[in-house]
Structures are given as C-alpha cells and as structure tokens.
C-alpha cells in the first residue's frame, strides 16, 4: 500500500517587528488601514501587543494636544 502524501504543516505566524506594529496601530488610529494589510497582519499580532501599543499612542496624542493647547492659551 502506498502512503498518502503528508500535508505540509502550516508555518507559525512570524512575530511582527516593532515598526510593523507601530505602522499597524497608527494606520488603524487614522482609519487608513486597507483590508489586505489587515488580513496580512492579524495572524501575527497578539491582542496584548495591539492594546499596549494603542494605549501608548493615545497617551502620546493626549499629552501632545494638552501641551499644544497650553502653549497656545498661554501666549
């Protein structure tokens, strides 16, 4: 009897680089993320990575807006 050909194992998703993670979160925050990019990135990103990066981005954004507003009002 002949053996059935073995199905190749799916490779585990590659871990994303730091810049890829920042690009993904930044594009999502500005609403310019395409479907193809989303489908490529989602298998390799963990929810924890996305949440932490998004929180850091939001903190930087809020501090920037408050700083600019304080500077403008102070003049």
Secondary structure, 3 states (H helix, E strand, C coil): CCCCCCCCCCCCCCCCCHHHHHHHHHHHHHCCCCHHHHHHHHCCCCHHHHHHHHHHHHHHHHHHHHHHHHHHHHC
